């Protein structure tokens, strides 16, 4: 049984990161200026989660090719 936990974790982070990134792109800039030191937290953490999800899926595919 070849169950690799990196696939579902990577897909989960890709989906949530994508949602956060899109929300950060379309949200009002005035909200961030008033509440979070002018940093778009949703956009930055969405991008981090997207990258982490891509790394996890890449590692899962690389591990499957090795076997």
C-alpha positions in Angstrom: 0.0 0.0 0.0 1.6 3.2 -1.2 0.0 6.0 0.7 1.8 9.3 0.6 0.5 11.9 3.0 2.2 14.7 1.0 -0.4 14.6 -1.7 -3.4 15.6 0.4 -1.4 18.0 2.5 -0.1 19.7 -0.6 -3.5 19.9 -2.2 -5.0 21.3 1.0 -2.4 24.0 1.1 -2.8 24.7 -2.6 -6.6 25.2 -2.2 -6.4 27.3 1.0 -3.5 29.3 -0.3 -5.3 30.0 -3.6 -8.4 31.2 -1.8 -6.3 33.5 0.4 -4.3 34.8 -2.5 -7.4 35.6 -4.6 -9.0 37.3 -1.6 -5.9 39.3 -0.9 -5.8 40.5 -4.6 -9.5 41.6 -4.7 -9.9 43.1 -1.3 -9.9 46.8 -0.5 -6.5 48.3 0.1 -7.8 50.8 2.7 -8.5 47.9 5.1 -4.9 47.0 5.2 -3.7 50.6 5.6 -5.9 50.9 8.7 -5.4 47.6 10.4 -2.2 45.8 9.6 0.6 48.4 9.0 -0.2 48.5 5.3 0.7 44.8 4.8 -1.7 42.6 2.8 -1.5 39.6 5.1 -3.9 37.5 3.0 -1.9 37.9 -0.1 1.5 37.3 1.5 0.4 34.2 3.5 -1.6 32.9 0.6 1.5 33.0 -1.5 3.5 31.2 1.2 0.9 28.5 1.4 0.8 28.1 -2.3 4.6 27.6 -2.4 4.4 25.1 0.4 1.7 23.2 -1.3 3.6 23.1 -4.6 6.7 21.9 -2.7 4.7 19.1 -1.0 3.1 17.9 -4.3 6.5 18.1 -6.0 8.1 16.0 -3.3 5.3 13.5 -3.5 5.7 13.1 -7.2 9.5 12.8 -6.9 9.1 10.1 -4.3 6.6 8.2 -6.5 9.1 8.3 -9.4 11.9 6.9 -7.2 9.9 3.8 -6.2 
